[in-house]
């Protein structure tokens, strides 16, 4: 990361994307997320958002994991596993995998 810090910082200044923090009420309404990346630092998640928007015009959102240790970059609010599977396939068909490190995956939020 240290090697790319200057580049990522310049991207963060060049593009502005809003970060969305979900309330408990919103989390229960949308409990599945197709995750494109997970980051320890919010600024890294924001930089990844900017890259996806610039390269493939994909708008994304950020949520914190249930234990608040990670920031997940996800593509779309979905309410069921079936919708998440549809979104997963849509992203694969877009060719999003060449812009992510690792794999797409589905996160199911932990609700009380």
C-alpha positions in Angstrom: 0.0 0.0 0.0 2.7 2.5 0.9 4.0 2.4 -2.7 0.6 3.4 -4.1 -0.4 5.9 -1.3 0.3 9.0 -3.4 -1.6 7.7 -6.4 -4.6 6.6 -4.3 -4.6 10.0 -2.5 -4.7 11.8 -5.9 -7.6 9.6 -7.1 -9.5 10.4 -3.9 -9.1 14.1 -4.6 -10.0 13.8 -8.3 -13.2 11.9 -7.8 -15.8 12.3 -5.1 -18.1 9.5 -4.3 -20.5 9.5 -1.3 -20.1 6.9 1.3 -23.3 5.4 2.7 -23.5 4.2 6.3 -26.5 2.1 6.9 -28.7 2.4 9.9 -29.9 -0.7 11.7 -33.3 -0.1 10.0 -31.8 0.0 6.6 -29.6 -3.0 7.3 -32.6 -5.1 8.1 -34.4 -4.1 4.8 -31.3 -5.0 2.7 -29.6 -8.0 4.2 -27.7 -9.3 1.2 -24.9 -7.5 -0.6 -22.7 -8.5 -3.5 -19.3 -7.5 -2.4 -16.6 -6.4 -4.8 -13.9 -5.6 -2.2 -13.3 -5.5 1.5 -10.9 -3.0 3.1 -9.6 -2.2 6.6 -9.5 1.5 5.8 -12.4 3.6 4.6 -10.1 5.7 2.3 -9.0 2.5 0.5 -12.6 1.5 0.0 -13.4 4.9 -1.4 -10.4 4.8 -3.8 -11.7 1.4 -5.1 -15.1 3.0 -5.6 -13.5 5.7 -7.8 -11.6 3.1 -9.9 -14.8 1.2 -10.6 -16.7 4.3 -11.5 -14.0 5.5 -13.8 -13.2 2.2 -15.5 -16.6 0.6 -15.9 -19.1 3.3 -14.8 -20.2 1.1 -11.9 -21.7 3.0 -9.0 -21.1 1.4 -5.7 -21.8 1.9 -2.0 -19.8 1.2 1.2 -21.0 -0.5 4.4 -19.2 -1.4 7.5 -19.1 -5.1 8.4 -21.2 -6.2 11.5 -18.1 -6.1 13.7 -16.9 -2.8 12.1 -13.5 -4.2 11.2 -14.0 -4.0 7.4 -15.5 -1.7 4.9 -17.3 -3.6 2.1 -17.7 -2.1 -1.4 -20.9 -3.4 -2.8 -22.9 -2.8 -6.0 -26.6 -2.7 -5.2 -29.1 -3.0 -2.4 -30.9 -6.3 -2.6 -33.4 -7.9 -0.2 -33.0 -11.6 -0.9 -30.5 -14.2 -1.8 -32.2 -14.6 -5.2 -31.7 -10.9 -6.0 -28.1 -11.2 -4.8 -27.5 -14.1 -7.2 -29.0 -12.0 -10.1 -26.7 -9.1 -9.3 -23.7 -11.4 -8.9 -24.3 -12.7 -12.4 -24.9 -9.2 -13.8 -21.5 -8.1 -12.5 -19.8 -11.2 -13.9 -21.3 -10.5 -17.3 -20.0 -6.9 -17.1 -16.5 -8.3 -16.7 -16.0 -6.7 -13.3 -13.5 -9.4 -12.2 -10.6 -7.8 -14.1 -10.9 -4.8 -11.8 -11.1 -6.6 -8.5 -8.6 -8.5 -6.5 -10.1 -11.9 -5.5 -13.6 -12.9 -6.1 -17.1 -11.5 -5.9 -19.0 -12.8 -2.9 -22.4 -12.3 -1.2 -22.4 -10.9 2.3 -25.5 -11.5 4.5 -25.7 -9.0 7.2 -26.1 -10.2 10.8 -29.4 -8.9 12.1 -30.7 -9.3 15.6 
